[in-house]
Amino acid sequence: MAKEQIYTITCDNASNMVKLARIINNECEEINVIETNANDSDSNSDSDIEFEYERGEGTSLSTNDIENELFNEDFENNDNTNKEVEDLQKIVMSAIEPKSITSCIRCSVHSLQLCVLSGLKNAPIASCITEARKVVKKLRTPKYASWLKRKHLKYAVIDIETRWNSLYNMLYRLLELKEFCKLHDGTNPDVKLRDCEWESIQSVVNALNPAKTATLALQKQDLNLGDFYGIWFKAIHGLTADGSILAKTIKIAMEKELKEKYLENTTFLAGMCIFLCVPRCIILV
């Protein structure tokens, strides 16, 4: 497969992978320049050869013919006409100039992770999560683990700090153990949380729920660009409905990501055209 045949590259947001697509584009453009120069040399040496249409009427239209027609001086000489002709020349020459077509599509799941991590970093919820993590660590000790087992309750789940979905799972499970904690926090203060902290934990889980649902949906094997946009749009709508500070922060990051990395990508827009032709997607929009 030639480099010019690569239409799109799907990768995460790592700078080295994004740079790969840019390098391929640059190399393809250099090849196009070399081929154009070679074609110019061939056309000069074969200037006496005429290519006729099947009916024998006129010659076939080439890039050189277009340039000659555009840059001839046989037009009315005034400032307005000159400006219009120059603008037309730029538009046409830009359209017929060989261009590389390889584009880079960012991984939708990875982009979503970055948006959520940005929200978690900027929203004022760090102290709430820290206190919740302390309680979870206590609930995972042999003492409480065996106690939970006797009560036929689920074990507490600890998060991995670099993975926000594990944070969601930790807080969600802690809420399931809320009744146990409140029942025993009088004699076991190490599992005690204030009411405002429980409310903050519930608020964080509610805010992360649209992103959690979107993450699972974006992991489908047959996902296309239209599906991605629909899932992303529903997540933004869910965050808007939630209205908390964390939800608003994640929503702003998602809207910025969509605008800067997807809606300016011609390959993504082409996929969106197909998306809008599917009846189920039209209903969603």
N, C-alpha and C positions, 0 to 999 in steps of 0.2 A: 504494500500500500504506500502510495506517495504521500508526502506531507500535505500536499494541496488537497488531498481527498479527505482529510480529517476535518469534519464539520464542527464538532464540539467536543470539549473535554469536561467531564464532570469530576470535581475534586472538592476537598474540604477547603477551608479558608487559609490554609498554610501558604505563606508567601512564596515558598519554593515551587509549589504546584501551580499557583497563579502565574508565576514568572515563566513556567514551562510553556504555557499557551502563548504568552507574549513572544517568547523566543521563536516558537514555530511560526508565528505570524511574520516576524521580522525576516526569518530565513526565506519564507515563501515570497515576500515582497522583493528580496534581493534577487531571487530566481526570476521573478517576473521582469525586473529591470534588465537583467542579462538577456532574457529571451526577447524583450522589446528591442534592445540594441542590435541583436542578431537579426531580427526581422527587418529592421531598418536597413542593415547592410545588404540583405538579400533583395530587398525591394529596389535598392539603388542599382544593383548589378543586373536585375531583370526588368529594368524600366521599359524596355522595348516590347515586353510581352503583354498582350491584352487578353483578359478573361471575359468572354462574352456570355451573356445570358443564353438560355436554351433557345430563345427565339431570335437570338442575334441582335437584340436591341440594347445597346449601351453596355457599360462595363459594370462588374459587381462593385458594391460599395465597400470600401475598406476604411480602416482608421485614418489612413493618410488622406483619403478623399474627404472625410469629414473635417479633418484639420484644415485642408486647403480651402474648403467652402467657408469654414468659420473665420479664418484669418485673412481672407481676401479683403482688399480695400475698396471694393466696388459697392459702396453704399453712401447715402447722403451724409455729408460731413458736418455734423453739428454735435454740440455737447451732449444733448439728450440721447441722440442715436448712438453715439460712441459708448455712453454708459450702458445702454440697453444691450448693445452687441457684446461688450466686455462681460456683462453679467451672464448672458446666454452662453458665451464661450466657456466661462468657468464651470457652469452647470453641466454642459454637455461633456466637456473634457473630463470632469470628475466622474461622470456616469460611465464613460467608456474606458477609464483607466483601470488596468488590472488590479484587483485587490485580493488579499488573503481573506479567507472566510472562517478560519478556525476561531471559535469563541470558547470562553470558559464559563461553565455553569457551576455556581457554588452549591455544595451539598446542602440541601434544605434542612436536614436534621441538625447538622453542625452549625448552620447559621442561627437556627432557633436556640441552640444551646448557648451561643455567645450572647444572644439577646437576653435570655433569662439570667445568665451569670452577671451581665451588666446591671440588670435590675436588682438582683440580690446584693450586689456590691454597693449600689448607690442608695437604695431604700434604707430608711432608719430601722432596721429589724435585727441588727447584729446581736444586740444584747439578749433579745428574746430567743434567738437560735442558740446562743451560748448556754443560757439557762436550761433550755430544753435538752441540749446535748448532755449536760451534766446529769440530769435525771435519767436519761436513756442509758448512760454508762452504768449508773447504779442498778437499774433494772436488769442489766445484762450480767450482773455478778451472780455467782452460784446461789447465794442466799435468795435473791429475788427470782431468779430463773426457776428454781425448784418450787418456789411459792406460786408462781404463775402457772406452772405445770399442774400443781395440785388443784388449782382453781379452774383448770381447763381453759386457760387464756393463752393467747399467742405471745411468742417471745418478742421482746423489744428489738428494734432494728437500728443499727448505727449507720450513719451516713459516711460517704467518702467526700471530703470537702470540695474536691474538684469536679464532682458530678452532682448537678443540682437535682436530678431525678431521684437520686438516693436520699437527698435531703427531704424531698417530698414524701418518699416512702417512710422515712424515719418519723416525721411529724404526723403523718396520717396514722401510723401504728400507735404513736404515743397518745393520740386522741382516742383511739380505741381502748387504751388502758387508762383513760382519764378517771373513770369511776373507781378503778382499783387504787389509783394514786390518792384520790381525794378521801377514800375510805380509810386509808392507813397513814396519811400524812401527819396525823396527830401524834402517833407513836413512832413514826419514821420520817423525821423532817428532811432526810436526804432525797425524798421523792415528792417534796412539797413544791408547788408552784402557786403563785398568786392568781387570783381570778383574772386580772388584767393580762397576765402572761398566757393563760389558757386562751383568752380571747385573741391575743396576738397570734398564737399558734394556729388557731382556727382561721384567722384572716389570711395568714400566709398560705395555708393549704388551699383555701378558696381561690386566692389569686393565682396560684400555680396550676390549678386544675385545668384551665383551658390549654396551657402549654403542655401539660402532661398528656392530655387527650390528643393534641396535635402531634406530639412526638411519636406516640403509638401508631397513629394513622399514617404518618410519613414513612414508616418502616415497611409499608406494603411492597411486595416484589414488583407488581405491575404498575407502579406509580408513574404518572406522566406529569408534564408541566402544568396542565390544566388542573389536575387533582391537587398538586402542590398549592396552587393559588387559592383554590377553594378551601383547603384545610387551613392555610395561613390566614385567609380572610375570616373564617369562622373563629379562629383563635383570637384575632384582634377584636372581633365583635364581642366575644366572651369576656375579654379583659376590659373592654369599655363598659360592659354591663356590671362588672364587679366594682369598679370605681375606686378601689383602694390605692394608696400611694404606690405600693409594689406593682399592682396591676397596671397603673398608668405609666410607670417607669419602663416596664417590659413592653408595653404597647408602643411607646415612643421609639424604643430601640428597634422593634419589629417593623414599624412603618419606615424608619430611616433605612434599615437593611433592604427592605423591599424596593424602595425608590432608587437607592444608589447602586445596588448590585444585581437587580433583576429587571426592573422596568426600563432600564437603559440598555439592556442586552437584546439584540435583534433576534437571537435564537429563542429566547424566552418569549418575546412578543409573538413570534411565529407560532410557538406552542399555544399561546393564549388565543390566537385566531381559531385554532382547532377546538380549543376548550369551549369557546362561545358558540360553536356550531352544535354542541351536544345538548339535547333538550334538558337533561337532568341538571346540567350546569347552569343553563339559562334560568331555570327555576330557582337555583341557589342564589345567583346574583340578584 
